[in-house]
């Protein structure tokens, strides 16, 4: 079957302030979609991938029509749901019932059959969990002219009713999956992280595990109760994919596991094997501060790792407890210090708007970030995406925007009872200004400039810093387009 996997068109201004987008924008390789593509290809289906990050809506429609698929899978985040509906609506108008249109991704997984209630006749089905084998089974049923009754992990339309099948069990043997179909991406150099967070191009993203056994209240996991915990790929499978990426021409890899160090010995083995085998690539990883020590970080550095992200989130213990982070400011300090001592560049994101957090505590977090002195700091607004504990318990903690396009880390969609939206936006601006305007920070960055890439990053940073100082409304988000899909029911929108 001819299958088109689609990410609807979007632009950086949909997420970031237009004044700072150039220094924040990132284009991740969509691993979930690429895994689905690889499974479909292995089964003999013809697959194309269309990414609306790099083509506008009209061009996306043209290329889809040119491919003439029988199955269309549309990926959607929460903030991108309106665009997913728009894309599906126009495709439905073009093809009628000659094509089967299915949605997957974080938002459909979180709200499931409500997407079908909300979207009128735009979508035929929703994938409610991991999409690889669910999508394959849907297509096999369609080819055989059979109904979707009993296909685990699907909510679908049948006549005038919506049917929700039981969930599909999580994939236990991750090594049974083919490597993501990165060859469908086209120009790999388009897929880059934010400036200053990579050293070599092209950059691949790679996951060595799925799931998390931690219970942060803002984190979305398919395994909502964390009952299954972390599912690990074998070390040989991970090393095999690294070799595969290098053969495809990639020169840097971002490991995007929730934490690469959840299994300490496994992380150490991966690092030592990378070094032993002499792989030529640089890499970046994320880890929890209470799961690393200096020997592990040194092993990362020796194996080509140049940077690591630690989710600091707050400098106030009360607020770390509120989000169930399971860490302390002292552990954060210790991990950052150890990483910098072995020569790793450290990135630490922080959050404002944590339930129960006050403006004064937000200022304390800024002081903590300045004292911590990581190489890169980011300051987000906490966002309870559908499917998270915080979203499911909003009444206890605060209020949230009814506009799904606000669900990014930028615009303070969630307001705790202890703050106002203005407080959160003000804290973000104060934090960025104070952290990145320090003479010591600027001097260090100037002395580190070496390559044309370094100078390009510096210019983007200077531009963003200028707007931070001159525009008090820099983090206010413009109004997004209205709903476009016919049949939307406002009373059932999640």
N, C-alpha and C positions, 0 to 999 in steps of 0.2 A: 504494500500500500504506500502511496505517496503521502508523507507526513511533513507538515510544516510546524516547526516549534518557534514561537514568536514572543519577543519581549516588546510591548507597545512603545511607541515613540515617547521620549521625554527629553527635557533639556535641564542643564544644571540649575537654572533659576527655579525649577519645580521644587528643589530641595534646599539650595543654599541661597544666601544673599547674593544678588548680582554683583555686589561690590567685593565680595571675598571668594566667590566661586572658583576663581582661577587658582587659588592656593589651597582649596579644600577638595575639589572635585576628584573623584576616583572612578575608574571603570573596572570593576572586578570581572574576571571570567566567571560566567554563571554556571558553576559546577553542577548544580542540581539538574539544570536543563541539559547540560552536556552528558551527564550520566544517563539520562533518559534516552538521548539521541544514540548513545553507544549501544544500549541494550536493544533498541529498535533496529539499528544497523546490523547487529549480530544475528538478529532473527530474520534478516533478509529484506527489511523495509528500506525504502528510499527516503532519506531525511534531508531537509534543508533547515538552516537556522537563520532567522532574521532578527537582528538586534536593533531596536528603535533608539538605542543610545547614539547610533551613528548615522541613521537615516531618518528623514522626516516621515510623517504619517502617510503622505501621499505616495512616497516612494515605497514605503513598506507595503501599502495596498497593491501597488503595481507589481512588485516582485512576488507577492503572494499569488496574485492572479496568473502571473507568468508561470509559476511552478505548478499551479492547478492541483492542489492537494485534495485528498479525500478526508484527511484528518488534520485538524489544526489544534495544537496545544498552546494556550496563552498563559504566560507566567504573570503573576501579580503579587506585588507587595500590598500593604495596607494603603500607603499614600498613592499607589498607582492603580487602585481599583477602578476609578472612574475612566482612566485611559484604557484599561483592559475592557471595560464595557463598551466604550466607544469603538474600539478595534473590532470586538466581536459583533457589535451591532451592524457595522458597515460590511463586514464579511458575510453576515447573515443576509443582508440585503442583496449582495452580489450572488451568493450561491444558493440561497434558500435552503432546502433540506438536502441538497446534493453533497453537503459537507457536514462532518460531525465536528462540533466545536466544544473543546474541553478546557477548563481552567485548572491551574495548579499553582503552587507557590505558598508562601507564608500566610497570606490572607485567606485564601480558600481553605487551607488546612485548618486555620484557626476557627473560622465561622461556618464552614462546611455547607450544609444545605441552605443556609440563609443566603448564600451567594445566588443560588438559583431563584429564591423568592424575590431577591432584590433586582435580578437582572432580566426579568421578563423572559422572552424567548431567545435572548442572546446566546446562552450556553445550553448545550445538551447535557453536560455532566460536569462534575467537580471531582477532582482527585483529593481525597481527604487525608492522605498520609504520604509516605515515601512513594515517589511516582514511577520508579523504573518498571517494576513488574506489573503494577496496576495499569499503566498506559499500554504496555504490551498486551495484556489480557483484553483490555477494551478493544484494541485494534483487531485482535484475533477473533473476537466475537463479531465485530462489524464485518470482517471478511467472510465469516461463515454465515452471515445473515441471522445471527442469534441475538436474543435480548441480553441485557446486562444484569439480569437477575442472578444474584449470588456472587457477583464479582466483588471481592473484598476491597474496601478502600474507595468506594465510589458512591456519590449521590448523583442521581440522574432523573431526567424527565421521562415519564412514560404516559403518553396520552395527556390528560390534564392534571396529572398528579406528580408529586416529587417523591421519589423512593430513595431512602438512605440505607445502603447495605452495611453490614458489620465492618469494623475497621480491619485493615490488613495488618498482620503481625509485622513488626519491624524486621528488617533484613538482618539475620544473625551472622551469616558468613559474608562479610563485606569483600573478602577476597574473591568471591564468585562473580563480582561485577567487573565488566571490562573497564579499562581506563577511560576517563571522559573523552568525548570526541572533539578534542581541541582543534582538529583539522577543519572543523566547520566554522571556525571563528573568522576566517579570512586573514586580514592583516593583524597578526598578533601584537604588533607594536602599538595598536590602538588601546589595548587593555593594560592600563597603567594605574598604579595606586596614586594617592595624592603626592604632589611634589615634596621632595625631601624624605620620602619614605621608601625609596628604592635607589639602587645604585647602577644596575645594569638592565638593559632591555634586550629582548622582550622578557616580560615577567609572567610566570605561571603561578596559579594558586593551586594548592594541593591540600587535601584532607587525609590525615592518617587515621582518623577515628570519627565516630559520630556519637552525639549525645553528650550528656553532662550529668554528673552526680551531685552537683551543687544546687542550691535552691534560691538563687537570687530572684527577687520578686518581679524584676523587669525583664527577665530573659525568657524568650520563647523557645520551647522545645517540643518536638512532635510527641515525645514521651513525656506528657505533661506532668505526671506524678513522679518522674525520674525513677520509675520502678525498674527499668532495665539498666539504668546507669550508662556507662560508656561502652560502646562496642568498638573494639580495636581491630585494625587491619594488621596482618602479619608484617613483621619487619621486612621480609624479603619482597612482599608485595609493594611496600612503600618504596624500597630501593629500586624495584623494577620500574615503578612509575617515574621516579627521578631520572633514571637512565632514558626512559621513553621521552620525557620532556627535553632532555639534553639533545637527544637525536633529532627532535623537532626544531631545535635551534634556540630553545630558551636558555637564558643565562642567569636568571634569578628566580627564586621560588619563594612564595609566601605560604607558610604553613598556617592554615586558617582554622585549625582545631580550636575549640573553646579554650583548651589549655594543652599544649604539647607535653607538659611535664606531669600530667595526672598519674601516669605510671612512670615513676622515676627511673627504674632500671631499663625500661623499654626506651625512654627518651635518651638515656645515656648510650644504649646500644646503637640506636639510629645515628647519633652524632659520631660515635667512634667508627661505625661502618662507612659513613660518608667520607671521613678522613682517610681511612685505610684504603678505600677504593679509589681515592684520588679524583673524585668528581670535581669538575671545574664549574662552580656556580657559587653565587652569593645567596644568602637566605635570611629570612626574617620570620620570627615566631612570636606567639603569644603564650603567656604562662601566668599562673596564679602565684602571688608573692610568697605564699606559704608552702609552695611545692618545689621551690628551687633552692639551691645553695651554690656556693662559689665553685666547687668542683664541676657541677653540671653546667653552669654558665661558662666555665673555662672550656669544657668539652665542646659546647656549642661554638664558641669563638674559634677554637682550633679547627673546627670542621667547616668554617666559612660563614658562619652566622655573623652578621654585622650589626643587627638591631633586634630588640625585643620589646614587646608591649606588655606592660603590667596594668591591669585594670585597677587603678587606685580608687577612683570614684569619689572619695571624700577624705578629708583630714580629721573628721570628728567621729569618734568611736560610736557615739549614739546613732549617727546616721549610717555608719557601716552596719551596725546591728539592725537598723530599720529595714535595710535592703537585703538582709541575710547574707552579707558578703562573706562572713566567716573569717575575716582578717582584721588586723589591727594596724594603726598608723606606724607602730614600731616595725612590724613585719614589712610594711611598704618601704620604709626607710632602709631596712637591712637589704632587701632585694635590689633596690635601685643602686645602693652603694656597691654591692657585690658585682652587679652587672657592669657598672662603670669602671670599677677597678680592673676587670679583665679586658676592658676595651670595647664593650658593646655600647652602642647608642641606645638610649632608653626613651620610650614613649609612654606617657601615662595619661589616659583619659580621666576626666573628672565629671561629676554630674551636679547640677543644681535642680532644686525642686523636689528633692527626696521627701517622702511623707514625714511630716513633723519637723522638717528643717526650717530654721529661721534665717532671715537675711543676715543676721550677725554671724550665724554658723557658716553661711556661705562665704562671708569675708574671711573666716578662720580657715576654710578650705583653700582660699586663694593664698593666704599666708603660708599654709602648709606646702602648696605647690611651689611657691617661690623658694622656700627653705629647702625643699627636696631637690630642686634644680635638675630635673630631667632634661634631656636634650630636646624633646618635643613634648608639649602638653596640649591637650584638647579639653575644651570645656563645653559639655553638652547640656541640654535640658532633658531630664529623665522622661522617657516616653513609654507608657504602658501599652504596648501593642496588643491587639486582640490575641487571646490565648495565654497571656501571662497572668500570674497570680495578682498583680497589681490591677490589671484591667478587670479581672473577675471580682475584685473587691473594692471597686472605686468609691463606693459610698462611705467606706471607712476612712478613706485617705484624702479625698479631694474631688475635683471636678475635671472633666475633659472635654475638649472640643468635639462637636458633632461633625466637623468637616474632616473626612478621612485624609485629605491631602495635607493636613497639618501634622500627620503622624510621621514626623522625622525627628531627628535629635536637635533640630535647629530652632523651632518656633514656639516652644513651650506650650504644647498641646495640653499637657497635664498641669493642673495648678493644685498644689497641696493646700489643705485648710490653713496652714501656717504661713503662706506666702501669697503674693499676687503675681500675675503674669509680668507686670512691670518690674517686680523684684528680680525675677529670674532673668529677664532680658538684660537688666542693668548689671547683674552679677556676671553674666557671660561677657559683657563688654568690658567691664572693669578687669576681669581676669585676663582676657586676651591682651588688653592694653598694657597691663602691668607686667605680665610675663614676658611679652615679646618686645617691650620698649626698654628693657634694662640695658644700660650701656655695656655691662659685662657680657650679656648674652649677645648683643649686636657685635661687639668686638670679636668674640669667639667665632661667630659665624663668618665674619669678614676674613679672619685669619685662616679659616678652613676652605675658602674658595679656591678651587683648583681647575675645574673643567667648565666648558660652556654650559653644561647642565646645571652646575652649581650656580653660575651667574644668572641663568634663567629663573631658577627657583628663588634666588635672592630678589630679583626684580618683582616677581609675583608677590612675595612676602611684603616688600616695601609698599606696593600698591594697596594690599589689604590693610596694612598697618595705618596707612594714610586715612583710609575710610573709617577705620575704627576710631581714630582721633577726631574726625571731622563730622561724622554722621551719628547722631544719637539714636536713630531708628534703624540702624544697619541690620538688625536681626529680625525686624518685622517682615512678615511674609506677605507678598501680594495675594490678592484674591485669585483663586483658581477657577477654571471653567466650570460651568454648571453641569449637572448630569445630562447625558446625551442619549442614554439607552432607553428606548420606549419600554413601558411596562414597569418601570421602577416603582416600588412601593415604599414610601418614606416611613410607613409605620413598622416595616419589617427590617429596615436597615439596621445592622448591628451597631 
